[in-house]
């Protein structure tokens, strides 16, 4: 009954009774337990993953002792499970722990009095004997027997998964997904885990498959590998994958014969998980979801462009002139043309860099149409971008997810073709950030009667997700587009704007005054500096110096609130993880209260960023806040976002991370008073023009690039990432032509 798995070399096994459940996550199984052990006066802390646990249960753990700098001595368990106890006291606590449903304190006493230490043997081998006891009928007996069987099943499943190379954390997730069927499902097709279990990708599922004896040339493996290869390519931004590219990726991943690969492709096409298209004699493949998204976007665009303008026919030139006279502000010719185009079309794209007047155009359109009879809806992909749009227009702006009324429980949007948005004009800002899947859902929710304006900078980084819809809409040549290039006089005094446009044109930024000693006393102040630094050590030294001392002293900026470090990558000496640790030690060295999660220390006063949308807490991907309070006893923290405090339990801390330094990708849609950008040849795989351009355009008052001049020159000369493989531009054009022929 109490069989134990052999302990790995170097590991120990401990057993004891749970005296306190300090933390338990229902979703992941992560637990922090205080365990009382026979012969020990003090309880020990055990950290690990378990399917279920409660006070009073007897547990067994294998693992290693670890001295945590914050929490002291802990036992980090590689396996952790509830076992039947072997003493009367332990049995009594186990029976009343809630683990055996139907047995409370009174019935536990009856069972112990009748059967003593043999109570579990009776329940398992002779359960009918329980009917002899007062208070136990057939219904209660069935409840006790079922609960006991469930505990045995959990242990069996966990041992099976763990013996086949599945970590306890993943084993818990698998058990929660499949229950009693876990062993059957995993044995039949471990590749199902890729679709069903968050955090399990092809390589983990493939290792499990090998461990249970599935052949390397199995059709199951080939089909899963094709899906994984396409998924990886979609994570690089591609939607349409040429056959040669897909086959090459599959050969590298699977090393299987061509006939097996071709048969697997045929099977995936037959069941509809993939879609094949032929264009100009070349065969390409889509993941079905991305094909539906591209098709949906093209059809929605053509649908929205049809019909009557919500505001009817306007004397466009006259209303523009009247608005200029009333506001005492003269539009440029390009701005005037943009406003006229927007007032004459139901669908329009406005693109351009900083300082070219996109906001002025939007405000002019809203002023002309704002007589109270029309309903405007404004939105942007992120909370910060929506806030900026609201500040620029004086109107409410929402995130796209909030606008479409995302339901976190159903994991879907309430708004769609059957429940469209009620609006006469919808304006979408920062449109370059929207991937093809989200764009499809947004356009589907826009009714035939609404007009739609997209605004964004097509030269910034493409979306994190697949596709580049803004670029494809422009490239199609079938839609009304205004591309603004003239920098307005008031913007020309900003070297941030001037140099952003130089970078976008493939030119190095103008040299800054006394760049080698930027922000030194006596130096002429600028808003753009390039500080030449050769070695990584020198970049780090200068970065710490300017953030902690020189920028605050010369520009009066707060290192926490005003200065944001933007770096190309997460890993490495100049990645977010290393920089955040270093900046935390420099900028928040004396924090008293702190907790550690996922090897990250969270301390009072730390700057943190929300990594995912959390609709229950009303915090969203990219929101930056400060830790206001750490409760070490309860392992919780409170983060202040724009004056509002949000509580995080210990198990929720994977939603946030330190934000002294964030990636440039993560900064999209945001603005900061000052931006500091470390740049090194270590980043060479990521050095691209739109990466530097995006980072520079995040700053409102100050940009400081600290790094190797060769790295900066390489980045500005490289336009690689804009080449995403999609079929959307051609699909939009084809839809337009088909519509005209009808």
Rosetta blueprint (number, residue, H / E / L):
1 X L
2 X L
3 X L
4 X L
5 X L
6 X L
7 X L
8 X L
9 X L
10 X L
11 X L
12 X E
13 X E
14 X E
15 X E
16 X E
17 X E
18 X E
19 X E
20 X E
21 X E
22 X E
23 X E
24 X E
25 X L
26 X L
27 X L
28 X L
29 X L
30 X E
31 X E
32 X E
33 X E
34 X E
35 X E
36 X E
37 X L
38 X L
39 X L
40 X L
41 X L
42 X L
43 X L
44 X E
45 X E
46 X E
47 X E
48 X E
49 X E
50 X L
51 X L
52 X L
53 X L
54 X L
55 X L
56 X L
57 X L
58 X E
59 X E
60 X E
61 X E
62 X E
63 X E
64 X E
65 X E
66 X E
67 X E
68 X E
69 X L
70 X L
71 X L
72 X E
73 X E
74 X E
75 X E
76 X E
77 X E
78 X E
79 X E
80 X E
81 X E
82 X E
83 X L
84 X L
85 X L
86 X L
87 X L
88 X H
89 X H
90 X H
91 X H
92 X H
93 X H
94 X H
95 X H
96 X L
97 X L
98 X L
99 X L
100 X L
101 X L
102 X L
103 X L
104 X L
105 X H
106 X H
107 X H
108 X H
109 X H
110 X H
111 X H
112 X H
113 X H
114 X H
115 X H
116 X H
117 X H
118 X H
119 X H
120 X H
121 X H
122 X H
123 X H
124 X H
125 X H
126 X L
127 X H
128 X H
129 X H
130 X H
131 X H
132 X H
133 X L
134 X L
135 X L
136 X L
137 X L
138 X H
139 X H
140 X H
141 X H
142 X H
143 X H
144 X H
145 X H
146 X H
147 X H
148 X H
149 X H
150 X H
151 X H
152 X H
153 X H
154 X H
155 X H
156 X H
157 X H
158 X H
159 X H
160 X H
161 X H
162 X H
163 X H
164 X L
165 X L
166 X L
167 X L
168 X H
169 X H
170 X H
171 X H
172 X H
173 X H
174 X H
175 X H
176 X H
177 X H
178 X H
179 X H
180 X H
181 X H
182 X H
183 X H
184 X H
185 X H
186 X H
187 X H
188 X H
189 X L
190 X L
191 X L
192 X H
193 X H
194 X H
195 X H
196 X H
197 X L
198 X L
199 X L
200 X L
201 X L
202 X H
203 X H
204 X H
205 X H
206 X H
207 X H
208 X H
209 X H
210 X H
211 X H
212 X L
213 X L
214 X L
215 X L
216 X L
217 X L
218 X L
219 X H
220 X H
221 X H
222 X H
223 X H
224 X H
225 X H
226 X H
227 X H
228 X H
229 X H
230 X H
231 X H
232 X H
233 X H
234 X H
235 X H
236 X L
237 X L
238 X L
239 X L
240 X L
241 X E
242 X E
243 X H
244 X H
245 X H
246 X H
247 X H
248 X H
249 X H
250 X H
251 X H
252 X H
253 X H
254 X H
255 X L
256 X L
257 X L
258 X H
259 X H
260 X H
261 X H
262 X H
263 X H
264 X H
265 X H
266 X H
267 X H
268 X H
269 X H
270 X H
271 X H
272 X L
273 X L
274 X E
275 X E
276 X E
277 X E
278 X E
279 X E
280 X L
281 X L
282 X E
283 X E
284 X E
285 X E
286 X E
287 X E
288 X H
289 X H
290 X H
291 X H
292 X H
293 X H
294 X H
295 X H
296 X H
297 X H
298 X H
299 X H
300 X H
301 X H
302 X H
303 X H
304 X H
305 X H
306 X L
307 X L
308 X L
309 X L
310 X L
311 X L
312 X L
313 X L
314 X L
315 X L
316 X H
317 X H
318 X H
319 X H
320 X H
321 X H
322 X H
323 X H
324 X H
325 X H
326 X H
327 X H
328 X L
329 X L
330 X L
331 X L
332 X L
333 X H
334 X H
335 X H
336 X H
337 X H
338 X H
339 X H
340 X H
341 X H
342 X H
343 X H
344 X H
345 X L
346 X L
347 X E
348 X E
349 X E
350 X E
351 X E
352 X E
353 X L
354 X L
355 X L
356 X L
357 X L
358 X H
359 X H
360 X H
361 X H
362 X H
363 X H
364 X H
365 X H
366 X H
367 X H
368 X H
369 X H
370 X L
371 X L
372 X L
373 X L
374 X L
375 X L
376 X E
377 X E
378 X E
379 X E
380 X E
381 X L
382 X L
383 X H
384 X H
385 X H
386 X H
387 X H
388 X H
389 X H
390 X H
391 X H
392 X H
393 X H
394 X L
395 X L
396 X L
397 X E
398 X E
399 X E
400 X H
401 X H
402 X H
403 X H
404 X L
405 X L
406 X E
407 X E
408 X L
409 X L
410 X L
411 X L
412 X E
413 X E
414 X L
415 X L
416 X E
417 X L
418 X L
419 X E
420 X L
421 X E
422 X L
423 X L
424 X L
425 X E
426 X E
427 X E
428 X E
429 X E
430 X L
431 X H
432 X H
433 X H
434 X L
435 X L
436 X H
437 X H
438 X H
439 X H
440 X H
441 X H
442 X H
443 X H
444 X H
445 X L
446 X E
447 X L
448 X L
449 X L
450 X L
451 X E
452 X E
453 X E
454 X E
455 X E
456 X E
457 X L
458 X L
459 X L
460 X L
461 X L
462 X L
463 X L
464 X L
465 X L
466 X L
467 X L
468 X L
469 X H
470 X H
471 X H
472 X H
473 X H
474 X H
475 X H
476 X L
477 X L
478 X L
479 X L
480 X L
481 X E
482 X E
483 X E
484 X E
485 X L
486 X L
487 X L
488 X L
489 X H
490 X H
491 X H
492 X H
493 X L
494 X L
495 X H
496 X H
497 X H
498 X H
499 X H
500 X H
501 X H
502 X H
503 X H
504 X H
505 X L
506 X L
507 X L
508 X L
509 X L
510 X L
511 X L
512 X L
513 X L
514 X L
515 X H
516 X H
517 X H
518 X L
519 X L
520 X L
521 X L
522 X L
523 X L
524 X L
525 X L
526 X L
527 X L
528 X E
529 X E
530 X E
531 X E
532 X E
533 X L
534 X L
535 X L
536 X H
537 X H
538 X H
539 X H
540 X H
541 X H
542 X H
543 X H
544 X H
545 X H
546 X H
547 X H
548 X H
549 X H
550 X H
551 X H
552 X H
553 X H
554 X H
555 X H
556 X L
557 X L
558 X L
559 X L
560 X L
561 X L
562 X L
563 X E
564 X E
565 X E
566 X E
567 X E
568 X L
569 X L
570 X L
571 X L
572 X L
573 X L
574 X L
575 X L
576 X H
577 X H
578 X H
579 X H
580 X H
581 X H
582 X H
583 X H
584 X H
585 X H
586 X H
587 X H
588 X L
589 X L
590 X L
591 X L
592 X L
593 X L
594 X E
595 X E
596 X E
597 X E
598 X L
599 X L
600 X E
601 X E
602 X E
603 X E
604 X L
605 X L
606 X L
607 X E
608 X E
609 X E
610 X E
611 X L
612 X L
613 X L
614 X E
615 X L
616 X L
617 X L
618 X L
619 X E
620 X L
621 X L
622 X L
623 X L
624 X E
625 X E
626 X E
627 X E
628 X E
629 X E
630 X E
631 X E
632 X L
633 X L
634 X L
635 X L
636 X E
637 X E
638 X E
639 X E
640 X E
641 X E
642 X L
643 X L
644 X E
645 X E
646 X E
647 X E
648 X E
649 X L
650 X H
651 X H
652 X H
653 X H
654 X H
655 X H
656 X E
657 X E
658 X E
659 X L
660 X L
661 X E
662 X E
663 X E
664 X L
665 X H
666 X H
667 X H
668 X L
669 X L
670 X L
671 X L
672 X E
673 X E
674 X E
675 X E
676 X E
677 X E
678 X E
679 X E
680 X L
681 X H
682 X H
683 X H
684 X H
685 X H
686 X H
687 X L
688 X L
689 X H
690 X H
691 X H
692 X H
693 X H
694 X H
695 X H
696 X H
697 X L
698 X L
699 X E
700 X E
701 X E
702 X E
703 X E
704 X E
705 X E
706 X E
707 X E
708 X L
709 X H
710 X H
711 X H
712 X H
713 X H
714 X H
715 X H
716 X H
717 X L
718 X L
719 X L
720 X H
721 X H
722 X H
723 X L
724 X L
725 X L
726 X L
727 X L
728 X H
729 X H
730 X H
731 X H
732 X H
733 X H
734 X H
735 X H
736 X H
737 X H
738 X H
739 X H
740 X H
741 X H
742 X L
